[in-house]
Amino acid sequence: MADPLKLNILIVGAGDRGTLFADVAVNNDAKIVAVADPVEKMRDLIAEEYNIPPEMVFESSEEALNSKL
């Protein structure tokens, strides 16, 4: 469950830029709670790095936003 006292972030796009944004966010006390990327390998890398549960890993931003995060 997301921590209500931290900024909770969905990473859309798990390539170089998304990975950089995730690192910067976490270093500034945010929490990565979900990831969306069409490439399974990329979204799985982010999910593993930030301990994102499988139900918060999506193939598209539309799917993530429709999930009622």
Secondary structure, 3 states (H helix, E strand, C coil): CCCCCCCEEEEECCCHHHHHHHHHHHHCCCEEEEEECCCHHHHHHHHHHCCCCHHHEECCHHHHHHCCC
